Amino acid sequence: MDMKSVKYVSPLTQAYFLGCSMDTWSTLPWDRAYVVSLMVLAYFLPLSVIVVSYSMIYSVTKSTREELMGKRVPTVVLWGKSL
């Protein structure tokens, strides 16, 4: 094998072609739609589930604490049943 015919390819170039990458700064509509949908599905959707879950936990614990302290009857309604 002749050394002149061997071309050096940097590992960075090889990783770019072998791996999965996206251009977050692209101005193409499909690229931007992919980035936005990825942000919604991977960040905002789980964050909203966490916020709703914690607010329900806080609401139930607050009403239970007030009930045990004798201040009022709990008014939390969950799936049609009051707790």
C-alpha positions in Angstrom: 0.0 0.0 0.0 1.3 3.4 -1.0 1.4 6.0 1.8 0.4 8.7 -0.6 -3.0 7.1 -1.1 -3.7 7.0 2.6 -5.7 10.0 3.7 -5.7 11.1 7.3 -9.2 11.7 8.7 -9.5 13.4 12.1 -11.5 11.5 14.8 -13.8 14.6 15.1 -14.8 14.2 11.5 -15.4 10.5 11.9 -17.5 11.0 15.0 -19.5 13.6 13.2 -20.4 11.2 10.4 -21.0 8.2 12.6 -22.9 9.9 15.4 -26.2 11.6 15.6 -26.0 15.4 15.7 -28.3 18.3 15.1 -27.8 21.9 14.2 -29.5 24.0 16.8 -28.7 27.3 15.1 -30.1 26.3 11.7 -32.6 28.6 10.1 -34.4 25.9 8.2 -38.0 25.4 9.3 -37.8 21.7 9.8 -34.6 22.0 11.9 -36.3 24.6 14.1 -39.4 22.6 14.4 -37.3 19.6 15.6 -35.6 21.7 18.2 -38.8 23.2 19.5 -40.6 19.8 19.6 -37.6 18.3 21.4 -37.7 21.1 24.0 -41.4 20.6 24.5 -41.3 16.8 24.8 -38.0 16.5 26.7 -38.3 19.6 29.0 -41.6 21.4 29.3 -43.9 18.3 29.3 -42.0 16.6 32.2 -41.7 19.9 34.0 -45.4 20.5 33.8 -46.1 16.9 35.1 -43.8 17.6 38.1 -45.4 21.0 38.8 -49.0 19.6 38.7 -48.0 16.6 40.9 -46.3 18.7 43.5 -49.2 21.2 43.6 -51.7 18.4 44.1 -49.5 17.0 46.9 -49.2 20.4 48.5 -53.0 20.9 48.3 -53.8 17.5 49.9 -51.3 18.0 52.7 -52.4 21.5 53.4 -56.1 20.5 53.6 -55.2 17.4 55.7 -53.2 19.6 58.1 -56.0 22.1 58.5 -58.5 19.3 59.1 -56.3 17.8 61.8 -55.9 21.2 63.4 -59.7 21.6 63.4 -59.9 24.7 61.2 -62.0 23.3 58.3 -63.2 20.3 56.4 -61.0 19.3 53.4 -62.4 20.4 50.1 -60.0 18.5 47.8 -61.8 16.7 45.1 -59.8 14.0 43.3 -61.5 12.0 40.5 -65.0 12.9 41.7 -64.4 11.9 45.4 -63.7 14.4 48.1 -60.7 13.5 50.3 
